[in-house]
């Protein structure tokens, strides 16, 4: 059976319909065959990245087919029937504080995309928001769009939001949504990198002349690379995800390497630093999402610079109340508290010692160890501050005895 083809009028309809469903950008890319030159190049790069250990503990990125090919190395490895990929993007940029802005030392930072909420009742004057997760509300819209596409043009389709064996940002760049920035995010000239991406795989073929690419406009700027606290951005367009704060605070289970904890700063869920410093985000049309009055990505202001002791005080019920149905739910309370303990240690605030000491007695050994590290850091900072206040260098009696050396 001959596959259908994307015609210019169908592409125009798709872009208009995606806008009507609340997306801000849409584009279409061809799904090159696994043995094509383009796919071979991307597959080689991806395999080298995985083999270098830069995927950390994210085992889903390392999955292979029966022939040993990484599933994410090319669209048609896992979906041989797919001939094209339609990408829809929704902006979550808002004119709200940045993680790099001045903030209380007692506060943490939750990544901007996880602030999302939707009015319980759009007509209510209180405008109370319930938590939302972009995976859910993007997927609902994608499936509606894919259904209408099938009715209009036929063919097979499948929708994904971060869950499929795909490298979405690479596909988004090939679909003309934007270019890959030096921070490895998709950058759009008008919307910046505050973009949530959804994918519709389609059996429709895309004529080569309909491919539109965005020019790379990063130029000589390296602000994102220079700003990364953990040096996860190893070179332009290259990331060691195992060092990325977003990975460490969201994906990483167990203990976070001690040498990275201080650099995590006050980030308790995700990290926006490399996006906050980007000039394109500072120029972008933040707050102009096309999602409408009932938008599922409205800001829950309580999550901007949240107080660390508030997050620490959450029991299981309170955690569910605030985060059930949000991206933070998947991280779970124990992992969030591990991150909060590290942020408390980095805060310099002695007031957190009581909470940290309580956590040291927890049966959760990961949390107890993070709390112990935080206590040591706070006490070391206090000792350093006391020495500076006294204007003297501390004297260690007997420091030369028995091989002892102060640290």
N, C-alpha and C positions, 0 to 999 in steps of 0.2 A: 504494500500500500504506500503510495507516494505521500510524504508529509506535506502539510500545508505550509504556506509561506507568509511571513510578515510583509504586508504591503504598507505603503506610506500612510494610507487612510486608516488602516488598522492600528498602526503605531500611534498616530495622532489621537485616535479614539482612546487607546490605552492610557496615554499620558493625561488626557482630559478626565477620564473616568477615575484614575488614581487620585487626581486632585480633588474630585468630588467626594472621594472616600476618606479624605483627610491627609493624604500624603503631600509632601512638599516638592519632591523630585521623583522622576521616573526615567528609566532608560532600559535599553535592551542590548545584550551582547550575544555573540555567537558562542556556542559551546564547542570549541575546537576538539577534534578527535585526539585521543591520548597520544597518538604517534605523530601528531603535527609538530612543526618546529616550535610554535609558540607554547604549546602545552608541554613539550619536552623540556624547554628552557625553564618554565615555571616549576615543573615537577622536580627537576634537578636542584633548583634553589630550595624548594620546600624540604626535600629529603635531606639535603645538607644541613638545613636548619634543625630538623628533628634529630639527626645523627649527632649534632654538636651538643645535644642536651638542652637546647634552648626552649623546649616545650615544657620543661620542668616535669611535674607529676601529672600533667594533663594527658592521660593515656588515650583519651578519645581522639587526640590529634595524631596518634601513632598507629591507628588501626590500618590494617592492610587487607587486600583481597587474597584469593587463593593463589594468585600469581605473584604475590609479594609486593604488589604496588600499593603505595599509600592511598587510601580512599580519597583523601583531599587533594591529591596531586593533580587531578583533572576531573571535570564534571562527569564525563562519560565513563570513568572507572566504576563508579557506583550506579550511574544512571545512563546506560548505553543508548537509551531511547531519546535522551534529551538533545535537542539541536540548538536551543537558545535558552538564555537566562534573562528574565525580566527582573529588574531591581527597582524596588520602591523605597524611598527614604522619607522619614519623618523627622523634622527638627525638634530637638528638645532644648535648644538654646533659650535662655531667659535672661532678662536684665536684672539678675540677682548677684549677690556678692560672689567673688571668686575665692578659690582656696588660697591664693597668694595674697589676698587682702589682709590687712591687720585684723586680728580676731583675739578674743580672750584666750589666755594660756590654759584655761580650764575647759576649753571646747575641743571637740573633734571635728573631723570632716567626713561627710558621706558624699560619694560621687553624685554629681548633678543628675544623672539619668535616673537615680534611685529615689529622687524626691517626688516622683510622680504620684498624682492622685486624681480622682474624678469626683465631681459633686454627687453626694447621695441623692440630692434633689436639686436639679439646676434652677428651680424656681424659688428655693428656700433662701431667705435673706442671710442665714448663717453661713451658707456656702461650705458646709462641713464636707471634707474630702475623705474618701475611702482610698486605701492603698491600691495601686495598680502596678502591673508588671508588663513591660513592653512586649515581652514574648506573647502574651495573651492577646492584647488589643491589636497588635500588628497582624498576628496570624488570622484573627477574625476577618479583618479587612482584606488581607491577601486572598483568603479562600473565597470571599465574595467576588473579588476581582477575577480570580482564576475561573470561577463558575461562569461569569458573564463572558469571559474570553472564550471559553469552550462553546458556549451557545452561539457566539458570533462567528468563530473561525474553526471550531472543531479542534481535534488533537488532544493529546494527553498532557496533564500538568500535575505538578506537586509543589507544595508550599513549605518553606522553612523560615524560621527565625532563630538563627544561632544554633540550631539543633541538627542540621544536615551535614553530610560529609562534603563541605564546600569551604572555600576561602572567600568569604563574602566581599571583603574589601577589594580584593583583586578583581573580582567580577564587576563590582561597582565602578571601578576605574575603567574597565573595558566597556562598560555600558554608558560612559560619559557622565556619570553622576559627579565625578570630581577626579582629582589626581591623588596619588598616595604621597602624603606629606613625609617629611623627615622623621616625624614622630610615629610613622607607620599607620596613621589614621587617614581615612578618606577625607579630603578637603575640597569643599565647594566654594567657589569665589563669592557667592552670595550668602550661603548658610554656614560657612566655616566647617568645622568638623563635628559639631553637635548633631550627629545624625544617627538615627536608629534604622537599621537596614533589614529589609525583608526580601525574600527571594521566591520567584515563581519559575520553576523549571518547566520548559515547554518543548513539545515535539515539533513546533513550528520552526521552519528554517528562516534565518535572517540573511538577506542578500548582503554581500560584502560592502556595497555602496551605501548601506544604511548605517554603517558603523560610525559613531561619532566619539572622539576622544577629547578629554579636557587637557589643556596644556598644563604642565607642571610650573607652578608660579611660586615655589618656595625660594627660588633664587639662591643667594648666598647666605640667607638667614639660618642660624643654628640655635636660636633661642631655646627650642624644645630640648635639644641635646644637652645644651649647657645647664638647663634647669633641672634635669632629671636627678633626684637626690641619690638614687641607687646605681646610677650609671647603667641603667637597663638599655638605653639607646646607645648602642656600641659604635654606630656610624650612621650617616644619613640613610634612612629607609630600613635600618636594621635594628631589631630588638632582641635582647635576651629576655624572654618572658619569665624565666626563672628568677630574675632580679626585679621584675616590674612590681611596683607596690599594689597595683590592681590584682595581679595574680597572687601575691603574697597574702593579701587581706581577704580575698574572696575564694580563690580556688585552692590555695595551699592548705592542706590538712596537717595536723600535728604542729610541731614547733617550727617557728621561723628562725632561720640562722641568726645567731647572736650578732654577727658582724653587720647585718642589714637593719637591725631593729632601730638604732638611733636615726638612721636615714629615713625611716618610715614617718618620723615626726608625729603629727596628730591625725594621720589618715586612719580611719577605723573601718571604712568600707570603700574600696576603690581609690582612685587617684585621678585628679583632673589637672595636675600641674603642667604637663607638657601641652595641654590644650589651652589652659588659662594664659600662658605666655605667648601663644601664637598670635601674630598680628592679624591673621585672617579671621580669627574668632573675635578679636576686638573690633573689627570692622563689620562683622556679619550682622544680619538682620535679626538679632536675638529678640525673642518674644513675639515673633511674627509667624508662628506656626500656623499652618492651614487647618488645624484639627477642629477649630470652632469652639463655641461656648461650652459644649459638653465634653471638651477635650479630656482624654484620659491622662494627659501629661501636664496637668496644672500643678503648681508648686505647693507642696506641703511645707510651709515655712518653718515648722517646728524642727525639721530635719536639716536646716541650714545652720552650721556651727552649733550642733547640739552639745549641751553640757555633758562632760564625760561621766560625772557622778549620776546624772539622770539615766544614761545608757547602762551604767554599772548596776543600778538599782533594779533593773527590770527582772522580774521573775518570769517563769514560762508563760503565764497568762498575760502579763503586760506586753511581753515580746510579741505574742500572737495578736494582741489588740492593735499594736502599732504597725506590724510588719507582715501579717498574714496577707498573701496576695501581692506582695511586693518582691523585687529582686533580692532584698535583704533576707527574706524568709529562707531562701535556699542555703545561705551561709550558716544559718542556725545561731542560736543564742550563745552557745559555748565558744564558737569561733569568733563571734563579735566581741565577747568579753575578753578573749585572748588579745584581740587587737586593741581594745580599750585599755587593758593593762599596759601594753607597750606604749600607747599614747600618754597614759598617766606618768609612766617613767620618763618620758621625754618632755613632760610639761614643766618640770622644775617645781611643781606645787606640792609642798609637804602635806597639805590637807588630804591628799589621796592615800597617805600611808595606812590609815585604818582600813580602808577598803581593800587595799592590796594585801595587808596582813591577813584579813579574813579569807581572801582567795587562796593564800598559801596553805590553808587548811582544807581546801576543797579536794574531793576525791579525783577530780579531773586533773591529771598530772601535767598536762600541757598548760592549762590555765595557771596552776600553782607555780610552775616553773617560770612562766612569763611574769607573774606577779612578783616572784622572788627577784628576778632580774630588774624589774622596775624599782623595787625597794632599794636594791643596791645602787642603782643609778641616781635615785633621788637623794640618798644619803651621801653619795659621793659628791653630788652637786652642792649639797648643804655644807659639807666639809670644805669644799673649794671656796664657796661664798664666804664662809666664816674666816678662812685664811686671808682672803682678799680684803675683808672688812678690817681685820686686825693689821693689815699691811705687812704681814710677815710671811716667811716661808715656813711651813710646819717642820718641826724637828722630830725626828724619829729616834728616840733613845735606844741605844744598842743596835742601831741600824747596821753597824759594821760587824756585829757579832754573829757567829754561827752561819755566815753566808747569807744573812737576811738582807734583802734590799727592798726599799719602799716601792710601791707601784702607784 
